[in-house]
Amino acid sequence: MFIGHENTFSTSTNSSRWRAMNAEWPNSSWLERPLDSRPWRGSLSHRTGYWVVAFAFLMNMAMSAIPTPLYGLYQQRDGLSSFMITVIFAVYAVGVIASLFLAGHVSDWIGRRRVLVTGLYVNVVSAVVFIFAPSLTGLIVARIISGISVGLATATATAYLTDLHFQAYPLANRRRAQLMAIFVNLGGIGLGPLISGLISQNAPAPLVLPYVVTGLVLVGLATLVLATPETVSAPQVRTRWRPQHIAVPAESRGQFFAGAVAGLTAFAVYGVFSSLVPRFLADTLGSDSRSLAGAVAFSAFISGAVAQITLSRMKPVAMLRVSVPILLAGLTMLVVGMWFAFLAVFVVGGIVTGAGAGLVFRGAMDRAGEAAPAQSRAEVMAGFFLASYLGLSLPVIGLGVALSFAAAREVMLAFVIVVALAIVLSVRSATREPLDRAGVRRQLVPTEN
C-alpha cells in the first residue's frame, strides 16, 4: 500500500551523487572495489519497459491481496477464530515494514531491474507457500513473504516508473509517472480480491487456482522485466549495505505527527476492506459471496486511486479539508448499511470511504513531506510509512479481538467513531501552519507534485 511518492525511499538515481560522496569521504569504510557503472540497456525500449513495469507492479500488489475473499474458507478449513484471521492479515505489514527499511532503497545501488525481479519472484514463493502449506503456520509465513515482496518491489517500481518515463518521454511532465504509480498501487490491491473472488466463486480449487493464475502471470512479467532497460548506473565503487535511516527534525515533529496519525488512520480504514469485509457481509448482510466480497474491496481501493488522480493538482491542505467530509460520509453509510441490512448502501459507502481514505492519505503524506527540509525528506517519509503500516496492522488486530466479544455491526460502529475523531483532530492539526522558534506561524514550501 505504498501510494506513489518518488522521494520516499529512493534517494538517488544517478552516479553523480556517489562520485561526490567518494570525493568527500575518500577513506570511508563504505568504499570497496570499483564497479562497472554502465547501465544494462535491455532488449525492450524504455517506452515498452515503462508499461511492463507498471503491469508488473499492478500484479504484484494484486497478489498481495489475493487472500482477502478467501479468509472465510481458511477459517472453515483450519478452524480459525476471527482474531487469528486478523493476525494472519496483519503480519503482512511486518514483512512490508522490514523489507522497506532494510532493502527498499538498495535499487539506488544495485539497479532497479534486479530488485524488482527479486520482489516479483518472492511473491511467487508466497503463492507456493499458500498452496502447499495448508496450515496456520503456512498462512502466516506466506503473508510475511508477500509483505517482503511488496516492500522490495514498491519503492523500486515507483522509482523505476519515474526513470523509464523520463527516458521514454523526456519532454513530458513527470507527474504522469507518479499518477501511474498511484493507480497501479491502489488499483492492484483492489484487483487482487476481485480476481480471487471471481475465480474462487466460479472455478474448482478455490484455495489453489487464484494463486496459480496470479503466480504464473508474475513469472511471465518477471521475464519481461529482465528485458527492460536498467536506469541506474552503478556507483563507481561498491557501497556497503545500510538500513534506511529514519529521522524527524525537531522543528518538523508537530506537523509530522499530525500527518502520521492521519496516514495511520487512513491505512486502518483500508485494512478493514482487506481483511474483515467478507466477515461483515456474512454476519450482517447475509452474503457469503466471495465475488461480492472481492468486488466491494476492489471498489474501495479503485475509488481511492481515482480520487487521488482526479484531485492530484490540489494543494495538500485543500485535499485534506475536502477528504474529511467525504470519508465521514462514507463511514456513516457503511454503518447504516450494516445496522439496517442495506447492501446497496454498504457498497456505495465502501466506494465513498475508499475515496476519502485515499485523499486523506495522499494529503497527509504530502503535508508530512512539506514539513521536512529537502535533505531530510527521505528519512521523514520513512517514518511516515512506518506509522502508516502500523495502522494497517494494529487496529485490525484490535477489531479481531473485539469481534470475539461483540457483534460485527457494534464493532464497526465503535471503529467508525474512533476513526472519525482521529481523522478530524489529526487533519485539523496537519492543516495548521507550524510555528517557528520565535512562535510565529511559518509558511511551508510545497513539494513538487
N, C-alpha and C positions, 0 to 999 in steps of 0.2 A: 504493500500500500504506500509506496513511495510516490508522491504526487508531484512530479515534474519540477525540480529546481536544479539548474545545471551547476550551481556553485556549492551544493551541499557537501558532497564528498569528493568531487573532482577538483583538485586544487591546481592542476596544471595540465596543459595539453600540448606543450611543445618543449623542445630541449633547451631553449634559451635560459629558462629558469634554472635548469640543472647546471648549465655552464656558469651562470652567475654564482650559484651555490659553491661550485667547485673552486672558483677563483677566490671566494670569500673564506672558505674553510679548507685550504689545501691539505691539511693534515688530519682532517676529520676521520673518525673510525667508520663513517658511513661509506668511505671511498674504497673500492676494491679494483678489480681488473677492468680494463676498458671493454666496452660493448660495441657491437655493430649498430650504429644509430639509424640505419636506413629502414624506413617502414616497408612492410611487405605489401605489394600492390594488389595481389589477388586477381582472379580471373573475371570477376564481376565489376561493372562500373560502379562509381560512387553512388549514382542515382539508383541503380538496382539494389545495391547494398543497403541503401537507406531504407527501402521498403522491406527488404529481407530482415533487417534488424528490428524494424517496427513490428513485423508479424511475429518474429521470434519472441520479442518482449511481451506481446499480447498473449501468446500461447503459454509462455512461462508463468505469467500471472494467472492465466486460466487454470493451469494445472494446480496451482496452489489453492484454488478454491473449489476443485472438483468434489471434495468430501461434503460440502455444505448440505445438499439434499439427501445425503446418504447416512447422516448421523443416526436417524431413526432405525435404519437397517442394522447398523453396527450395535445400537442399543439392544435390539431384539436378539441379534446373533450372540453377543457376548454377555448379555445380562447386565449392562452398564447402567449406572444411575445417571440422572441429569447432571449431577455435579461432575462425574467423570467425563461426560461428553464435553462439558465446557473446559475441563482441564486439557483434554485432547486437542480442542481447538486452540487454547491459549498457549500451549507450549510452542506452537508455530512462531510466536513472537520472540521466544528465546533464541531460536535459530536465526531469525532475521536480525535481531539486535547484535548478536555475537558476530555474525557474518559482516554486517555493515561496518562495524567498528574495528574488526580485525582484518578484513580483506576488501571492503567496498571501495577503497581508494587505490588499490595496488595496480589497477589498469593504467594509472598515470605512469607507472614504472615499467611494466612488462607488456603493455599493449591491451587495447580494448578487446580485440578478437579472441585472444587466448582466454581471458577471464570470462567473457560472455559464453563461449562454447563450454567452458568448465561448468558454469552455472546451469546451462541447459541440461547437460548430462547428469549433474547432481539431481535435478528434478526428475529425470528418468529413473534414477536409482530410487527416489522416493516412491515412484509409481510401482516399481518392482517390489518394494517392501510392503506397500499396501496390499498387493496381490498375494504374495507368498508368505506373509507373516500375519495370519488371521488371529490376532490376539490383542489385548490391551497394550501390551508392551510394543507390539508391532506398529499399532496405530500411533503411539507416542513417538517412537523412533522415526516413522515415516513423516510425521508432521514436523519434527525438528529438522530433518534433512531437507524437506521442502522449504522451510524457513531459511536455511543456509543458502539454498539455491536463489531464493528471492533477494536476499541480501547481496549476494555476489552479482547477480545479473542486473538488478535495478539501477544502482548507481552507475554501473558500467554502461548499460544500454542507453540511459539518459544522456550521458556524455558522448557516447558513440553516435547517437542520432544527431546531436548538435554538430559533431565533427564532420560526419558524412554529408549533412545538409549544406554545410559551408562549402565543402568541396564540390558538391553537385550543383548547388545554386549559389554561387559566390556573391551575387548581387541581391539576393532575397533577404528579407528580414529574418533574423534567427528565431523570432517568436514562433515561426511555423514549426520548427523542430521542437520547441518547448510545448506547444499545444499538442503536437503528435504524441509526445511523451505522456502528457496528462491523459489523453484519450485512451491510449493503449494500456496504460497502467490501470486506471479505474475500470475501463471497458473490459479488460482481461479478467479482472476479479469478478465482474458480473457475468462474463461469458462462461466461466468455469461451471458455476451452478446450473446455468441454462443447458449446457452440453450434458452434464451428468444427469440432470433431472430428466431430460428428454430420453437419453439412452437407457437409463435405469428403469424408466416407466414403460418403455415400449420394446425393449430388447432383452434377451436372456442374459444371465450372469451379471446382475446389476452392480455387484461389488467388484467386478473384474473388467468388464468391457469399457467403461468410461476411462479407466487408466490405460488400457491397451491402446485405444484410439488416440488419446492425447499424447501418450508416450511416444507412439510411432511418429506422430506429427512433429514432436520435438526433436527426435533423432534426425528426421529429414531436414528440419530447419537448421540444426547444428551443422550438418554437412554443407548447407548453403552459406552459413556464416563463415565457415572455413575458407570459402572462396571470396569473401568480402574484403575489400582493401582495408589494411590497417591504417589508422590515422595518427598514431602516436609514434614519434621517433624515440628510440631507446636513448636513455641518458648516456653521455659519453663514458661514464663509469657506473658500475653496478652499485645500487643502493642497498643498504641493509634494511630489512623489514622493520616497521614500527607500527603500532596501532594508531587509528585515527584519534587525534587529540581532541579533547572536549574541554572547552573553557568559555566562561561568560564574563566579560569585563564588568567591573563593579558598577560603572555608570549605566550599564545596559540591563541590569538584573531585574528591575521592576518591570520594564517593558517586555523582557524575555519571559519572565514567569507568567505574566498575563497571557501572552501568546501561547506559551506551552500548555497552560491549563485549557485554553480554547481548543488547541490541537488535540490534546488528550481526550477531551470530551467528544470531539467530532469522531475520533477513532473508536471511542466506546460505542457510539451510535452505529458505526459501520460494523463493529464486532458483533452486535446483536443480529444484523442481517446475515452475517457469515456463519452464525452458529445456532441461534435459537429460533429463528423464524419458522422452520419446519415444526418445532415443538409448539409454538404459539398457534400456528394454523391448525394443528391437530387437536390441541386441547380446548381452544375457544371457538374455533370456526368450523370444526368438524371435518376438516380436509386433511387427508394423509397423502395427497397427490404430490409426488416428487417433482413432477413437471411444474406444478404451480409454485412449489417452494423455490425451485430454481428460477422461475420467471420473476417472482417477487424480488429475490436477491438481485437478479440482473437489472431489473428496472430501477432499483435504488442506486446501484453503482453507476449505471449508464447515465442516469439523470444528474448525478454528481459531476461526471465528466462533461456533459453537455452544458451544465450551468457554469462551470469554470471556464470553458472555452467561450461561451456566449458573452460572459462579462469579464473576459480576460484583460480588457483595457481599463477596467475600473480601478481606481486607486484602492489600496488595501483598507483604509479606514472606511471608505464608502461601501466596499464589498462586505466588510464585517457588519456594518449597520444594516445593510439590506438582508444579510443572511439570517439575522436573529428572528425576525417575524416569519420568514419562510420556514425555518427549522421548527419553531414553536408551533406553527400551523400544522406542519406535517406530523409532529409528535402527537398533537391533540387528535388528529384524525386516526392515528394508529390506536390510541387508547379507546376512542369512540367505537372504532371497528371491532376491537376485541371485546369490549364490555357489552355491546349490543348485537354482536354477531353479524356485522355488516361487512361481508367480504370485499365488496367494491370500495367501501370507504377505507378499509385496511390497505388495499392495494394502492389506491391513489395516495393515501398517507405515506406509504413507503416511497413512492416516487418523489413527493414533495420533501420528505425528510432527507432523502438522499441528496437532492439538490441543495438544500440548506446546509447539510453537513459538509458537502464539498466546498461550498463558498466559505463557510467558517474556517475550514482547514486551510484553504489557499490564502485567505486574508490574514489568518494568524501566522502562517509561515512567512509570508512577505513582511508582515509587521515585525516579527522577531528578527528577520534579516536586516530590516532598516535600522534597528536599534544598535547593531554592531558595527564597529569600524570595518572597513573593507578587508584589512589584514587579519581580522578575527572572525570573518563571517562563516568560514567553513567550520570552525570549532563551535561557534554558537549554534549553527544549524544542526550539527551533530547532536548537541544537547537537546535541541528541539525534537528531533526524531526519536531520541531515546525516550523522552516523555510521552510522545505520541504512541509509540509501540507498547509502552506500559499501559496506556489507555486501551489498547486493543486487547490486552490480556486480563489485567486485574479486575476491571468492572464486570467482565463476562464471567469470571470465576465467582464473583460475588453474586451474580444473578443465578448461577447454577446452585449455589448454596441456598439462596432464598427460595428457589423452586421446590426444595425439599420440605419447606415449611408452609408455603402459601400457594394459592392458585396463580396460574400464569398471568391472568389479567390484573391481579393485585400487584404482582411483582413488576409488571410493565408500568402500571400507574406510578409506583414508587420510583422506578427508574426514570421515568419522564420528568417527574417533579425535581429530582436531583439534577438531571441534565439541564433542565430549564434554568434552575438557579445558577448552576456553574457557568452556563453559556452567557447569561445576562450579565453576571458580575465580571467574568473574565473579559468579555468583549468591551464592556464599559471601561475597564481599566486599560485594555490594549489600545483603545481609540483615543485615549488622552495623550497629549504630548508629554514626554518625560521632563523632569527637572534637571537643570544643570547644577553644578556645585554651588552656584550662588542662589539656588532656589527659584530660578526663572525657567518658565516653560521654553524648551528649545524645539525648533522645527527640525524634523528629520529629513535627510536627503533620500528621496525614494530610490529603491533599487531599480535597475533596468528591467523591463518586462520583456 
